[in-house]
Amino acid sequence: MKLLRFIVKIICLPLILLLSLLIHLMNLGMKAYGIALSLFYLVLGICFVIAVCTAQWNKIGVMAIMLAVTFIISFIVALITFGVEVLRDKLKGFVFA
């Protein structure tokens, strides 16, 4: 039984390394996404002010939908990153316990 547990721990080590690399890449991607999103929000804010000044209410609705979609995408990315980090931490707890 101890031999089987040892073999499973050895097999889990590359998976932990792969998950750690994936988390690092996702963090870099989220930082790049944050920079792009801040520029997008800047342009969207300027367009929003122009649309309010010219009373183009349909365009304001479209911009609100675009804003909601970017918030949803950010939330989904955070949930995926959280799930991968939890999986990696559970594997580390199993291997190093």
Contacts in CASP RR format, 6 or more apart in sequence:
PFRMAT RR
TARGET T0000
AUTHOR 0000-0000-0000
METHOD contacts of the structure
MODEL  1
MKLLRFIVKIICLPLILLLSLLIHLMNLGMKAYGIALSLFYLVLGICFVI
AVCTAQWNKIGVMAIMLAVTFIISFIVALITFGVEVLRDKLKGFVFA
9 94 0 8 1.000
9 95 0 8 1.000
12 91 0 8 1.000
12 94 0 8 1.000
12 95 0 8 1.000
13 95 0 8 1.000
15 91 0 8 1.000
16 88 0 8 1.000
16 91 0 8 1.000
16 92 0 8 1.000
16 95 0 8 1.000
19 84 0 8 1.000
19 87 0 8 1.000
19 88 0 8 1.000
19 91 0 8 1.000
20 88 0 8 1.000
22 84 0 8 1.000
23 81 0 8 1.000
23 84 0 8 1.000
23 85 0 8 1.000
23 88 0 8 1.000
26 77 0 8 1.000
26 80 0 8 1.000
26 81 0 8 1.000
26 84 0 8 1.000
27 81 0 8 1.000
30 77 0 8 1.000
30 78 0 8 1.000
30 81 0 8 1.000
33 74 0 8 1.000
33 77 0 8 1.000
37 70 0 8 1.000
37 74 0 8 1.000
40 70 0 8 1.000
41 67 0 8 1.000
41 70 0 8 1.000
44 63 0 8 1.000
44 66 0 8 1.000
44 67 0 8 1.000
45 63 0 8 1.000
47 59 0 8 1.000
47 63 0 8 1.000
48 60 0 8 1.000
48 63 0 8 1.000
51 57 0 8 1.000
51 59 0 8 1.000
51 60 0 8 1.000
51 63 0 8 1.000
52 60 0 8 1.000
END
